[in-house]
Amino acid sequence: MSAENKAVFQKFVDSMNAKDADAIGQLMSANFIDHDLPPGQEPGVEGMLAMMRGFFAGFPDLKITINQLIAEGDLVVAAMTTEGTQTGEFMGVPASGKKISITEMHMVRVVDGKAVEHWGVADAMGMMQQLGVTPQG
């Protein structure tokens, strides 16, 4: 089952790179739970899709690279790099033309070919520093 669950995760990332919110939604269970909601994000599938659409609008060239992908049982864990150029508004930040490159770690529980739970950590501070919103330390 681990190989199939890795394939689901890979399809999720491929759909994000293709900016295909509909495909992302099809990979999520109707009762999807995100355990690490960003501030202001609605829970569930619609919240995740709204967040993804926000990234697509802010970073039209968004590219996510899976650096490591590990699966055991129904859990898939990935270390990833997310890159893009902010040419649109993102989280209230006007387009800056600045590039970002951040690291992320995600764990997803997959049941019957659908993501049902998500836990994640992303370098949000690094992203805001690269966009010039937050001073660099």
C-alpha positions, 0 to 999 in steps of 0.5 A, spaced: 500 500 500 505 504 501 507 505 493 500 506 492 500 512 497 506 515 494 503 515 488 497 519 490 502 524 494 506 525 487 499 526 483 497 531 489 504 535 487 504 534 480 497 537 480 499 543 484 505 544 479 500 544 474 495 549 478 490 544 477 485 545 483 480 540 480 485 535 480 487 536 487 480 536 490 479 529 487 485 527 491 482 529 497 477 525 502 470 529 503 472 529 510 479 531 509 482 534 516 488 539 516 491 539 522 496 545 521 491 550 518 494 557 516 491 563 520 484 565 516 484 558 512 477 554 512 478 547 514 477 541 510 477 541 502 475 548 500 480 551 505 485 547 502 483 549 495 482 556 497 489 556 499 492 553 493 488 558 489 492 563 493 499 560 491 497 559 484 495 567 483 501 569 487 506 565 484 504 563 477 510 559 476 510 555 483 514 549 482 514 544 488 520 539 488 519 532 492 526 531 495 525 525 499 518 521 499 517 516 504 511 511 506 509 506 511 502 504 512 497 509 510 502 515 512 506 518 506 512 523 508 515 528 504 521 533 504 520 538 499 522 545 496 517 550 493 520 556 489 516 561 485 516 568 483 511 573 486 508 576 480 501 577 484 498 579 490 499 573 496 496 573 503 495 581 502 502 582 500 502 586 493 506 583 487 513 584 489 517 580 483 521 577 488 523 570 488 522 565 494 525 558 495 523 555 501 523 548 505 517 544 507 515 537 510 508 534 510 505 528 512 499 525 509 494 519 511 492 516 505 485 511 505 482 508 499 487 513 494 484 519 498 488 524 502 484 524 509 489 528 514 495 532 513 500 535 518 505 540 515 511 545 516 513 550 512 518 556 512 513 561 512 518 566 516 523 565 510 518 566 505 516 573 508 523 575 509 524 573 501 518 577 499 521 583 504 515 583 508 519 581 514 526 583 516 532 578 515 535 576 522 
